Amino acid sequence: MQIDMGTLMGGEANDRLKSTEEKAAMSHETEEQKLYHKALIAWGINSQVLTCIAECGELIAALPQYFFRGRLDAATVAAQVADVEIMCGQMRVLLGEGLVDLAKAEKLSRLANSLHWQERANGR
């Protein structure tokens, strides 16, 4: 299911998400996906999109504090990564697993291609 950003401001997206709750319960969703689906229903799409944005911001702030300034420990940064992964899981449910999987496969292919050419440039 692809959500138009204009739709997010109204109740239509929430209604559509609720109407699929029964199908999700009977589908082959993993327990993690079911949890994400429940969170989107419980707190609403707008709230979870904003939470995703906030969690990404917290990770962005934590990374230089750990890698360049040594002010945070690895466990703190790992917790931020986990928060972002959880929110990205909710966005996958919201946007559609297939759409995200396709985009990820394309990005991984580009990465592999870039690494191939980098290795050739380095004579490996």
N, C-alpha and C positions, 0 to 999 in steps of 0.2 A: 504494500500500500504506500503510495507516494502522497505526501501531504503538501498542499500549496501553502506557502507561508501566509497568504492572506486568510486562509481558512483557520489558521491557528488562533487568530484573535477572537473568533466566535466559538460557539459550542459545538459546531458541526464535527470537528475533528474528534473532540471528546466523545460525542455521541457515536461516531463511527467506531472508535476504539472500544467503547462499551458493548456495541452490538457484536463485536468479534470475540468478546470474552468467553462466551460459551464454546465457540469453535476452537479457541485457543486451548481451553481445558481438555477438549477431546482430541486435539492434534498431537503431533509428535514433537511438540516443543520440549526442550530440556527444562529441568527444574529452574535453572538460571533464567532462561527466557520467560518462563511463567512468572517468575519474581519480577523481572523487568516490566512485563505487561501489567502486573498488579500495581506496581509503583506508578506507572503512567496513568492508570485509572484512578488510583487513590489520590494522587496529588495534582493530576492534570498535566496536559502537554505543555502549556505555557510555563508552568512552574518548573517542570523537569528540564526544559530547554534552557531556561535561565540558570538552573542549578548546574547544568552541564557547562555553560559558559563560565560560571564562577569557579568550578572545579578545575577547568583548563587554565584559568588565570592563576589559581593557586599553584598549580604545577609549574607554570611558566616562571612564577616568582621563586619557587623553591630550587629549580635547577641551577641557576647561577650561584645561589647561596651555598649549594653543596659542592658543585664542581669547580668553581672559581674562587670562592671566598672561604670555604671550609667551615661555614657557620652552622650547617645542618648535618645531621648524621644520615647514614644511608636508610635507616628504618623510617625516618620522617619522610624522605623523598619517596620511598617505596609506598608508603601510605597514600601519598598524593597520586602516584601512578595508579594505585588500586582504585582510588576514587574516580579518576578519569576513565579507567577501563569500565567501571560499573556504569557510569553515565553514558559512555560510548555504546555499551550494550543496550541501554534503553533507546538510544538513537537508532541503533540497528533494528530494533523491534518496530520503532515508529516509522522509519523510512522503508523498511523491507530488507530482510536478510539477503535476498537474491541481488538486489541493487547494490548493496554494500559489498557483497562477495565479488561481484563483477568489477566494481571499482578497485577493490583491493587486489584482485588478480592482475588487472592492468598496471597498477602501481608496482607490484612485485616484479612483473615482467620488465618494466622500465628500469627498476633497480638492478635486476640481473644483467640487463643489457649494458647499463652504465658500468657495472663492475667488470664485465667482460672487456669492454674497451679500455678501462683503466688498467687492467692486468696486461693487456697487449701493449699499452703505452709504456708500462714499466718493464716490459720484456719478460713477463712470466708466462 
